[in-house]
Amino acid sequence: MVFTRQKVKKIITLMLVGMFILGLSFSMANAQKISVTIWDGFTEGASDRACEEIYASFEKLHPQVQILRQAVGTSEQMHPLIKPALSSGTGPDIINDLTAGGYWRHLAKAGLLLPLDTFYEEYGWNERIFPWSKPLTTLGGHVYGIADELEFIGVYYNQDIFKQMGLSVPNTYQEFLGVCEKLKSGGYIPIAFANQAKWPAYHQFSIFVNNLIGAEKTGEILFGNGRWDTPEVEKAIKLFFVDMYGKGYFIPGTNGVTYDDGNMLYYAGRAAMHITGTWLLGSIEEYVKDFETGFFYFPSIEGRPIAPPAGFGSAAFISSATARPEVAASILNYRYTESAARIWLGEGKRIAPISFDTTGLELSPLMSFVVQSLSDVVEKGFSMGYNIDIYAPTNFNLMQGDGFQAVMAGQKTPREQAADLQTEWEKAKEMGLIE
């Protein structure tokens, strides 16, 4: 074959065009981003902003990945939607659900969650993430999630009201009752306890049980052969849900008041104290502008050591139906790096379950106290108690919610409630809901 100059020129042109088309196709293929959908319940301002910042940082490091995050209401609102979505195969790749066993365990048992054992090994999560968080997301010898919000429960208080009324932080339960009485006489709601949602009562129960019988015996009930139907547990129920309720130390009509409305009464300075968890820190810093907030652990009862309830509010899980498990795991891995943990604390007012340097973060005195408490737990072995509902199955928590409302309404005695809690615990064991 003879190649004239024109033919050679034509061949070269065709080759160049072909190379251009091939290169364009390759570029277009690379432009097809990998999408990962995430559902969470972080709708509150600080945590919502922190999530957006963390995921934007990941996308900057991995431009081929697009994170489609949806804040699907609160965790309680989102949870009923998760199982239908995952079962249909159209649900999210990553889900942030509550760590309470009644929330995620039935999803794992239905095969809807991906076991993460291999990723724990691959990414070194066993060494990086606090080991005491792992049992909260472990079932049948497999770990399914990573806890991501270290929380504990105590008493927020309006420092201005305390100063105005000459009050100091109480060291004993009797002193605490004296503070409540003076606040009530001064025209304030002593405690912003709002129990329409029922779960706030879980936390009060946890405080009194841990402080009365101690963390070790509470652990024996949760993980061993201890029982709920004991005089000590009955007393824990009576002190808060009968005695303090009867003295008028809570919001009037507390069983009909929403948690958000209770928060607003504290923010507005109408309630002087609020017994709740560290998850509220971001909102307090955002909405309380007219007074300083302090924090103390609920004081000793009858001279016994305090054991503030602690646990993890939510955890991240991966759908077993995801088409991109490796990418989803890499996103979770980034969430538990020091850079992401600093955003989670500095912006989100949430504490990740890893050790990290907080130098340079602008933390309020209130948040600094919380971080120091974390240091005490991790480094000094300070004794924290158990946030009971996190470890409990759904049927037990339903009895907590309904039963404590009934006790306050005078429809049930503390002894009857303690017996009913034990009955539900035994049912859960028989059903294999408690390991």
Secondary structure, 3 states (H helix, E strand, C coil): CCCCHHHHHHHHHHHHHHHHHHHHHHHHHHHCCEEEEEEECCCCHHHHHHHHHHHHHHHHHCCCEEEEEEECCCHHHHHHHHHHHHHHCCCCCEEEEECCHHHHHHHHHCCCECCCHHHHHHHCHHHHECHHHHHHHEECCEECEEECCEEEEEEEEEHHHHHHCCCCCCCEHHHHHHHHHHHHHCCCEEECCCCCCCHHHHHHHHHHHHHHHHHHHHHHHHHCCCCCCCHHHHHHHHHHHHHHHHCCCCCCCHHHCCHHHHHHHHHCCCEEEEEEEHHHHHHHHHHCCCCCEEEECCCECCCCCCCCEEEECEEEEEECCCCCHHHHHHHHHHHCCHHHHHHHHHCCCCCCCECCCCCCCCCCHHHHHHHHHHHHHHHCCCCCEECHHHHCCHHHHHHHHHHHHHHHCCCCCHHHHHHHHHHHHHHHHHCCCCC
